[in-house]
Amino acid sequence: MRIAQVAPLHEAVPPKLYGGTERVVSYLTEELVALGHDVTLYASGDSITSARLVASCDSALRLDPQCLDTVVYHVLQLEALMGEAATYDIIHFHTDYMHYPWARRALAPTVTTLHGRQDLNDLIPLYEEYGDIPLVSISNAQRLPIAHANWVGTVYHGLPETLYRVSPGPGRYLAFLGRFSPEKGFERAVEIASRAGLPLKVAAKCDPIDRAYFDQVVRPLLNEPVVEYVGEIGEHEKADFLGGAIALLFPIDWPEPFGLVLIESMACGTPVIAWPSGSVPELVDHGVTGFIVRSIEGAVDAADEARRLDRARVRATFERRFSARRMTQDYLRLYRRLINAQPPIRPVFSRNG
């Protein structure tokens, strides 16, 4: 099968540091190549892949101080793709919605995986207009705000089984990994660790949009005695960070579309303690791979119970539900269904004109 994977340009594929979407694109691309498919990856020039690489910028835009307008390079990326579209059996976008006007008129079947939150009022008129664009959700919960959209499947993310090793446990601290933003619940994590009498090791980044929150809320909490802040870490550092933990804390306060860190932790055999928001009830097997809680008190109790969970069973559940091979096979089934349903040329125009 001839497949195009279209990635955002903000991070390399795979990313050097933080970048969940780009990591998933990398895992999917490499698995497709390993299975014998002819894959082209549209991504930044510093991406590393066994697929054919088409780059519209030299390096990831987030880390490029010379880049002032990221939209320019995404337009150039789409132009490069348009010139080759008819050569593909299917084109798989991971770039939100900028490509919708063109995808509607594409000379090959397309599918778009939405990686972000969909509970934004601005998206309602978008999907009233583009109700014909085939979409994939990364959890069933992600669909709810735009349930009327053209969802063709849900595919949970997956990780290569060789990426993380299982730690025998039981761990020495609680872990917080991800971003410093109000919805991620860092304040809750500090309170849980303090009340449980356990160290909290923190690996997180702060985006510019959350700088005020970091200065006002996070910075003072980093001085708490239980907190050890190690900064932003790369993929190669996560095995030790997560494997050495009693549990990963995921005390979110927003409709998380997926939460890649949850399955990263499971891959290490480390249980997770999470609030039941967004995708969490779909991903966490309560009492097996961790605990779903609704209060600080419940999380403190779960931190004690987490020591007694079978870490080998946590890992086995990861292998069954969240491997990159399983993710890729799910996508291949979707690709075949969409290809078989599409004529070679499918110009579809706006309902409004």
N, C-alpha and C positions, 0 to 999 in steps of 0.2 A: 504494500500500500504506500502511496506517495502522500506524505503528511507534512503540512506546514504548522509549526508551533510559533505563535507570535507572543513575545514576552514584553512586559513593560521595560522601559529603558532606565528607570531610576536606579536599579541595581544590576550588577552583572549576573549572569546565569552560569553557575550558582553564585550567590552573593558573597562578598568578602566578609561581611559582618551580618547585620540584621537584614532580613528580606524573605519573608515567608513565601510569597507568591513565586519569586524567582527560584527558590529552592525546589518547590513543587514542580515547576516547569522543567527544571534540570533533571529531577528524578524521572519524570514522565518521558522526557526526550531520550535519556540514556536507556531506559527500559525498552522503548520502542525500537531503538537502533539494535539493541541486544537481541530482540525478537526477529530481526531481519527486515524491518521496514525502512523505506527510503525517506529520511526525515531532514527537513530544512528548518533551522532555528533562526528566527528574526529577533535579534537581541543586540546588546551593546558589544562593541568590538573587543572588550576585555573578557568576554565570556569564554568559558572552556567547555567544549562539547565534542563528542564523537560524531555528531551530525554535521551537515553542511551549515556554515554560519554566514548569515547575511547581516551586516552591521550598518546602521545609519548614523552611528556616532562612535567615536573611538573608545570611550570609556563610560562607565556608569555615571549617570547625570547627578545623582545625589552627592557624590564625592568630587565633582568637578567644579572648582570655584569659578571657572570661566563661563559656565553655563548659566545664563540668566532667563532663558525661555525654553522650558523643556518641551512645550508643545511642538516647536519647530521640528524636533528630531522624530517625534512620533508621527508627524505628517510625512516626513521623508521616509520613515519606515513603511507606512501604508502605501506610499507611491511605489517603493521597491517591490512590495508584495503584489500590487495591482498588475505590475508588468509580468509577473510569473504565475498569476492565479490559475490560469487554465491548465497548467501542468500538474496540478495537485488533485488527488482524489478527495481530500478534505482539508479545510483550513481551520485550525483551532486557535481561537483568540483568548488571551488572558489579560486584556487591556481595557477593562471596563466597557465603555460604550462609544468611544470616539469613532470606531469603525462602522457603526450601524448603518449609516446612509449608503456606504459602499457595499457592505455585506448583503444588504437587501437586493443588490444588483449583481452579485458575484457570479462568476462563471464556474464556480465550484461550490459544493456544499460547505457551509460554515457551521461552527458551533462555538459558543462563548461560555467559558467558565467564569462566573462571578465570584470573586475572592473577598469582597468587602461587605460591609453592612448595607442593607437595603431599606432600612426604616427611616428614610429621608423623604420629606414631602416633595422635594424637587424631582424625585424619580417617578412619581405617579403619572404626570403627563408624558414623560419619556416612554413609559411602557404602554400607555394608551396609544401612542403613535406607533411604536415598534413592537407590537404584539406578535409579529410574525418571526422575530429573530429567535432561533433555537438557543436555549439557555441550559446550562448545567449548574445546579446548586451544590455547595460543598457540605451542606447539612439540610435536612428538611425544615428546620427552624428558620434558616436563612430566607426561605421562600415566603414566609407568612405575610410580610408587608406588601408584597406584590404578587400575591397568589394567582392573579389573573394572567401573569406573563406566560410566555410559551416555554415552560419548563419541560425538557425532554428527559431528564434524569437527575439523580443525586449521586455524586461520586465522592466518597470520603477520601481525604488525602492519605498518602502512604509514604513510607520511608524505606530505603534499602535495608534489608535485614542485616547486612554487614556493617552498617553505619555506626551502631552503638553496641557495646558489649553489656552483658548483664552484670550488675554489681550484686555481690552476695548479701549486702546490707548488714545490719538494719539501718545504717546511716547514723550521722552525728549531728545533723542540723536540719532545719527547714529551708527550703529553697524558693526564691522568687526570681522568675526569668521572663524577660520581655521588654515592655516599654513602660516608662513613667508617664502615665496619663490618668486622668480622674477615673475613667471607667475600668481601669485595671486593678484598682483596689489595693494599692500599696499600703495605705494607712491601715487597712484591715489586716494585712499580712504582719505588720509590725505589732499590732495589738495581739494577734493570735500567738506569735512567738513569745511576746512578753508574758502573757498569761499562762502559757504552757511551760515557761521557764527554759526555753530552748533557743539556741543561736539561730539567727536568720541570715543566710548568705544571699546576697542580692547581685544579680547580673542583669543590667537593664540599660537602655539608651533613652535619651530624651530628644524628641523631635522639636524643631523650632516652635511649632504651634503650641507646645505644652511647656514652654520655658517659664512662663509666669507661675504655672502650677508647681513646677519643679522648685523654683526659688521660694515660694511661699509655703509649700506643704512638704515636699519631699526632702529638701536640703536639711531642715531641722531634724527630721526623723532619722537621717543617716548618722546622726550623732548619738542615737540611742545605744545603750550598752549592748543590746542583743544583736545589733546590726553590723554586718561586715559587707561593705560595698566593694565589689571587684570590678565594676565598670561593664562596658559592653564586651561580650565574648563572641568568638567565632565558633563555627560548627565543630572544629577539632577539639575545642575545650569543653564542649557540653557533656561529653560522656563522664568525665571526672566530676564536673559540677553537679549534674543530676544524679549520677550513680552514688555519690557520697551522701545524699540526702535521705532523711527519714521519709520525707514526702515533699512533693511540690505543692505550693500553695497557689491556688487560682481563684482568688476571691473577687471575681469580676462583678461589675454593676452595669452591664450593657448586654445587648443581644449578640454575643460573640458568634460570628459565622461558622468558625471551626475551632481554632485554638491548637495550632501545630505543636505547641509546647506540651500539650497533654499527651500526645502519642510519642513525642520524644522521651518524655519521662517514662512512659510505659515500656518503651524499647530498652531502657536501662533497668527495668524491673522495679522502678521506683513508683510507689502509689501516688495518687493525686488527691488533693482535698479541694473541692470546687463548689461554688455556688451554682444553683440550677438555672442559669441564664443561657439563652441561645442554644447552642449545640450541645452543651454539657450533658444533659440527660441521654443524648444519643450516643455519646462517646465513652462515658464513664460507667462501668458496670459496678454499681454500688456494692461494697463489701467484697469485691473481687480485685478490681484494678484501682480502687480508691473509695472515696466517700463523697457523696453529695450532701451538702449541709446548707442550712438557712440562717445560721447565726454564728457569732464569735464563739459562744459556748459550745455549739456543735462542732466547730472546727477544732477547738482545743481538745475536746474528747476524741475526735478523729485522729489528731496527731499522736495520741497515745495508742489508739487501736491500729494505726498504720504500721507500727513495728511488728505486729503479729500477722500481717498479710503475707501470703506466699509469693515472694518476688519471682520465682520461676513461673508461677501461674500468671502473674502480671505480664511477663514477657511472652508467654505462650498466647495470651489473648491478643497482644500486639501483633504477633506473627500471623494470626488467623484473620484479624480484622483490618490491619493498617499497614500492610507491606506495600512497597512500591509496585511489585509484580501484580498484586490484587488490584490496585488502583489502575494500572495500565490495562489489564484485561477488561476491567469495567468500561474504560474509555473505548477500547477497541470494539466492544459490542455496540456501544453507542455510535461510533463512526460507521460501522457497517449498516446499522439501521438507517442512519441519515443518508448515506450514499445510495442505498437501495430505494429510498423514498423520493430521491431527487432526480429530475431530468438533468441532462448535461448543462443546459442553460436555463437559468431561473431568474429572469428580471422581474422583480416585484416592486411596485411603486407605492408611494404613500396613499393611504386611503383618502387623504385630504387634497389630492391633486395629481 
